[in-house]
Amino acid sequence: MNEIVDHKADVVIIGGGVNGCSLAYQLAKRGMKIVLCEKGHLCSGATGRCGAGIRQQWSTRENSELAIKSIQIFERLEKELGQDIGLRQGGYLIVVHDKSDMKQAKRNVDMQKALGLDVSILTPDEIVDIVPILDVKGMHAVGATFCPTDGHVDPFKTTHAYAQAAIRYGAQLYKFTKVVGIKKKKKRIDSVLTDRGKISTDFVVNAAGAWSKQIAEMVGVKLPNKPFRKEILVTERVKPLFDAMVISFKDGIYFSQQEEGQILGGIPIPNEKPGYLTAPTFDFLHHMAKTLARYAPPLKHVNVIRQWTGYYDVTPDALPIIGEVEGIKGFIQCNGFSGHGFMLSPMVTKILTAYIADGRTPRILKRLSLSRFKGKKIVREVSVVG
Ligand SMILES: Cc1cc2nc3c(=O)[nH]c(=O)nc-3n(C[C@H](O)[C@H](O)[C@H](O)COP(=O)(O)OP(=O)(O)OC[C@H]3O[C@@H](n4cnc5c(N)ncnc54)[C@H](O)[C@@H]3O)c2cc1C
């Protein structure tokens, strides 16, 4: 455990997941003095438990814009950080089940194409050209959408690459250091209290994932975020069968084949309630195995090696909360990712860097601020899984 050497920082980041580490890197690179506090080890939150799929096919313009620009960053990140991040772009195939699904899919594709995305609608025959093991009838598919530049990135390699780059630029990353309080003076951030000492600062970034709500409460801010247990499994290795991630918004299933051959995927169990539950369930295993075998019958006999759980940090509209909280200068949110915070992290942290380091307010910060929930009608992201 490294000792706290600096009790003063320009920015204190709470959370050592992909968002905290990416932001630490970008701000440190801009010459700012950064301290990151992580209560466990890096990647111990959702980042180290996630599917790490990256897709640009969303129903809201906000998520699509952030995801498209994020993938452009992922594509050059290996070179920028000087380390392998495990990027593979085998595409995302999103199953369309009926007429109303198709209506939504067409709306999504039109909006995504207007943003410049290479995305198309597939016929049932074209589905099996891309993923031959799929059973179109078993999935009840009338078509699909497909974007070839979607894919997968290794969450551990990426987060550690960001962390090491941040350290090279002088950031202090304190593991096993829990934030226990935040002090403000008048309407500004003053300092952060940890179980290993106090750090004075002007900016605090709340990148604490499913625990962000508790961090916000330390300064009397109420976040609408709720933690939901999400389960995921991995199988034994099988020969290369397909490259794309297959997902369905209706069934909630997602699965892909890893580079080493394992099948990785998840599905929500019906009626999951919010809360900090960690135990893996047999219900999930059963539901996942049954649905996967229906979608891809050749996988019926593949053995499951491991299942585990993590949290989605879910907002009422399934869009993240990013930017400064009204009325508390220097209190920045970077949370509420609702199950897609890995893929959005490059662009979200770039936007926050523009705000913190340059004092600029990119337009999307207004659209994704906490104040959007104040009595206004919100537009929910509907293209979600898991
Ligand atoms: C099963 C599953 C599958 C997923 N699949 C995908 C996917 O395919 N694609 C995708 O983009 N996203 C996916 N996600 C979501 C994604 O994992 C998250 O949105 C993303 O990792 C969030 O990163 P983060 O850095 O914001 O938060 P986290 O990784 O959760 O990090 C927050 C950190 O804050 C720390 N912390 C909390 N409280 C304190 C405190 N008081 N003091 C100090 N530290 C504290 C925690 O220990 C934690 O390490 C999935 C999530 C799950 C659970």
The ligand as an ORCA input file, in Angstrom:
! r2SCAN-3c Opt
* xyz 0 1
  C     -22.034     -7.923    -15.738
  C     -21.718     -6.582    -16.354
  C     -21.537     -6.478    -17.727
  C     -21.251     -5.233    -18.313
  N     -21.021     -5.165    -19.663
  C     -20.660     -3.994    -20.211
  C     -20.321     -3.911    -21.588
  O     -20.364     -4.906    -22.320
  N     -19.950     -2.703    -22.079
  C     -19.885     -1.571    -21.307
  O     -19.571     -0.502    -21.811
  N     -20.218     -1.633    -20.002
  C     -20.579     -2.796    -19.440
  N     -20.897     -2.842    -18.108
  C     -20.921     -1.597    -17.341
  C     -19.503     -1.148    -17.023
  O     -18.833     -2.185    -16.357
  C     -19.523      0.092    -16.129
  O     -20.444      1.051    -16.604
  C     -18.141      0.737    -16.071
  O     -17.152     -0.238    -15.829
  C     -18.128      1.798    -15.000
  O     -16.796      2.167    -14.756
  P     -16.507      3.221    -13.615
  O     -15.058      3.470    -13.619
  O     -17.410      4.388    -13.791
  O     -17.018      2.496    -12.266
  P     -16.456      1.199    -11.515
  O     -15.660      0.331    -12.371
  O     -17.612      0.590    -10.801
  O     -15.459      1.831    -10.473
  C     -15.899      2.538     -9.339
  C     -14.847      2.337     -8.269
  O     -15.136      3.201     -7.177
  C     -14.650      2.586     -6.016
  N     -15.272      3.227     -4.842
  C     -16.573      3.201     -4.491
  N     -16.772      3.893     -3.340
  C     -15.547      4.360     -2.982
  C     -15.073      5.133     -1.869
  N     -15.910      5.553     -0.889
  N     -13.764      5.445     -1.800
  C     -12.887      5.023     -2.785
  N     -13.288      4.267     -3.818
  C     -14.590      3.952     -3.932
  C     -15.076      1.127     -6.210
  O     -14.328      0.238     -5.394
  C     -14.843      0.919     -7.693
  O     -13.613      0.293     -7.985
  C     -21.177     -4.059    -17.492
  C     -21.339     -4.179    -16.109
  C     -21.604     -5.419    -15.535
  C     -21.762     -5.509    -14.043
*
